[in-house]
Amino acid sequence: MIYSLAHSLTLTVAFLVPAISAHIAFWHPSMWGFNVTQQTFPYDNRPVAPLAGLTFDQWWFHGHLDYPPHPHDVFELPAGQPVIAELGCNKGATTWYNSSEGGDVRQGDWPCPKSPSSQFHTTGINDVKGCALAIVQQSDVSQINPEDFVVFSVNQTCVWHRFTTFDVPVNMPSCPDGMCTCAWFWIHSPDSGSEQMYMNSFQCNVVGAKPDAPALAKPQVARRCGADPAHGVNEATPGNCTSGAKQPLYWFQQERNNMFEGTYAPPFYNDLYDFKNGAQNDIFVQPA
């Protein structure tokens, strides 16, 4: 069964233990690791567990490559249209509560039922730093490398709302044989929690693509170029921005980082790295 991303793209927050801040993950049958529980691995590797200081095999696809989705579970990305993601403190806080160990605990649009925003590493709405969706036009995950993912949509208010909108670029090309690989990425503010990144991958397909849609450009590493008053940079330096298609921000792992910022100056999916809010419309090969 093919699910619409507009109705079913689900991200989830869950507790590691009751006294520790919660974490956010992507939840839907199209994802790798959808049914991974706290007992699946010898360590907590649920999709909600944060990624920090890990080897490549542990953080890449969240270490869930051996837990793939069913081939027919695919998110649809309608070209030029918004899609809705869900955020929640645990699986039971989302549309997918019926496969949660704790049952239905949804609380409207609030992503962390009966908990403050510190449970998702945020001191308030002004402290959110954005999250992103990225895509590779490849369905064979064994052929995908970190530098292949192209960020195509950003929501700078992520992760404040349970229901979060991502805009799909109108020029998104179709997927080979009707299947691409996508991933959700998030790095939170350093004001409420330790140094972490988040990655969850899922099967996806672009629908309604233009027959003459341009190809995705080769993504480059994003550079810090926005105003950063917290670190004494009061003015943006546009000339330092990475133009066009950009890779996700791989940070704070043992291996394969493309970001090397320090503990208290993490990279973010916002203007600081020239990730504009909404569809990333500059990610395509330009005509000669």
N, C-alpha and C positions, 0 to 999 in steps of 0.2 A: 504494500500500500504506500503511495507517495503522499507525503504530508506537505501542506503549505506552510512555508516559513512565517507567513503573515499571521497564522493562527497558532503555530506550534513551536516556534523557536524558543527554547526555554533555557534560561540560565538559573543556577541555583546556588544559594548560600547554605552552608551547614556547619555545625559546631564540630571541632575536633574533640573537645571535652567541654563540659558545661561551663567551666570557668575561663575558657580561652576564646578569644575573638573568633567569629565565624569567618567563612570564606565563600567565594562565589565560583560557580562553575556553570558550564553549558549543559543543559539536560534535554535530551530528545532521543527517541529510538535510532535516529540516524548517526548518533555519536559513537565514537570508540569509548568503551568503558561504561556504557549506560547502566549496566547491571552490576558493576563492581561495587562491593561493600567493604566495610572496614575489616572483614575477615578474609577477603580474597587474596591479599598480599601479606607477607610477614610484617609489613609496616603499613601505616595508614596511607593508602594510595587511592582513596575515593576521588572522584572527579572534583570535589570541592577542596581537596587538600592543596595547600600552596606549594609552589615550586621554588626551592632555594638551595643553593650549594649542592646541586645534584649532578651526576654524570649525564652524558648525552642520552643514553638509553633510558634513564629514569625520567628525564623531563620532556623529551621529544614525544609528542602525542600523549603526554602525561604518563608514559610508560604503559599505554593501553593497546599497543599494536596487536597483541594476542587476544584482544577482546573486541573484535570488529562488530559493526552493526550488520543487520541482515541486508543483503544486496538490494532489496526493494524499499528499504527505509531511506528516503532521500528528501532533503529540504529543497523546496523550490524557491528560487530567487527571481522575482519578476523584474525584468529590466525596467528601470525608470520609475519604480514604485517603492514605497516604504514597506518594511516588514517589521513585525513586532517580536521582541524577545521578552521572556519573563525572567525576573530575578527573584530569588527567594533564599531564606536562611537555611532551608533544607528542602529535600525533594518534595516533602509534604506541603510546602508553601507554594507549590506551583501546580500547573495543569496536570502534571504527572503524579499527583499524590496517590493515585490508586496503585502504583507500584512502589510506594514508599513504605519503609518499615514502620513509620510513625503515624501513617494515615493523613487525613486532611487537616492541615493547620493554617490554611490560607487566611490572610487578613487584608483583603482589598488590594490596594496598590502598594502597600508597604512591603518591602522585600524581606524583612526580618520580623515575623510576628512576635508581638509582646516583648520586643527587645529594642534598645536604642541603636542609633546609627553606628556607634563604635563597634557593634558586632560585625559590620562589614567595612571596617577600617576607615571610617569617615567621621570627622568631628562635626560635620554639618554640610548643607548643600553647597556652601562655598569652598568646601574642601575636596569635592570630587574631582577626579583627574581624567576621566574618560576611558573608554574601552573601544575595541575595534574588531571588525570581521575581516578576514583575509581569505584569498582563494588561490588555488593552483589548478591549471587546466590539465589535470592528471588524476586518474582514478586509482592507479597502481601506487600505493603508498611506499612501496619499496624503492620507487624511482624518485621520490620527493626529498629534497634537501631544504634546510631552513631558509636559504637564500632564494628559494623558488616562490614562496608565498608573497602575494601582493595585497597590501591593505586596500580594501575597496570601500569601506564605510566606517565612520567614526561617530560615536555619540559621546559628546563631552560632558553630559550630565550623568553618565553611567558611573556608579551603580545605585543611584538614589531611588529609582522607581522600580517596582516589580515589572511593570510593562514599559519596555524600552524600545524606541523606534530606531531602526537602521535604514537609511536610504540607499537603494541600489542604483548605481550609475545607469543612465539611459543607454549608454553605448556598450554595456557589458556584452562581450561575445558569448556565443553558445558554447556549451561544454562538449568535448569530443565524445561521441556515442552516448550523450545524455548524462554524463557523470563527471563532476569535478570533486575536488577535495577542498573543504573550507576549514577554518579554525577561528575560535574566539580568543582574544587576548586582553588582559587587563593587568595594569600595575597601579597600585593604590598610593595615596599620599603617605609620606613618612610620619605624619602627625599622629597616626592612630594605628600602630602595629609595626611589625618587623619587616625586613626587606624581603620581598617576594615578587614573583610573577606568576601569571596564570595562563594556561593554554589548554583548550579542549578542542578536539577536531571532530568533524562530522562530514558525512556525504552530502553533496549539494548539487543542484542543477539550475542553470540559468534558463528561464522561460521567457518567451516573448522577445528574444534578441533580434536585432535588425539583421537582415541577410548580409548587409555590407558593413557590419560592426567592425571596428578596428581591433587589432590584436592587443593583448596586454603587453606593455613594455617590460623590459627586464628591470626588476626592482633594485633600487640602490639603498644603502644604509642611510637612515635618517640622521640629521645633524641638529644639535641644539642651537636654535637661532632666534627664539622668541624672547621677549622681555622676561626677566627672572629676578624680580626685586628681592626675593628671599635670599638670593645669593649675590646681591649687589649689582645686578644687571638691570638697569631701569629702562633701557631702550632695546627694541628688537634689532637684530642684525640680519635683514632679509638676504643679504648677499651670502650668508653662510648656510641658508636653507638648502636642503636637497630638493631639487625640482622634480616633479613627476612622480612616477611609481616608487613606492618605498616598501622596504621589508618591515615585518613586525620588529618589535623591540625585544631582543633576547638578552636578558640581564640577570646577573647574580647567580650564575650556575658555575659548576666546575669546568665545563667544556662548552665550546661552540657559541660563546657570547658574541654579539655584535655591538653591544653597549658595555662601556666600562666605567660608567659613572659611579661615584662613591655611595656609601651607605645612606647619606642624608640628602642626596641630590639625584634621585631616580629619574629615569626617562618616563615621559607620559605621552598618551595619545591625545594631544591637544596642540594649541598653537606654539607651545614651547619647542616642538619638533616639526612644526608646519603640517600637522594633521588637522585640517579644517573640519569643523563640525558638519556632518552629513556625508553625502556621496563624495568620493574622491574622484573628481572628473578629469584629473590630469594624468591618469595612469595608463594611457593608451599610446601605442606607436603613432607618432605624428606622420602625416603624409609627406612624401619627399617633395 
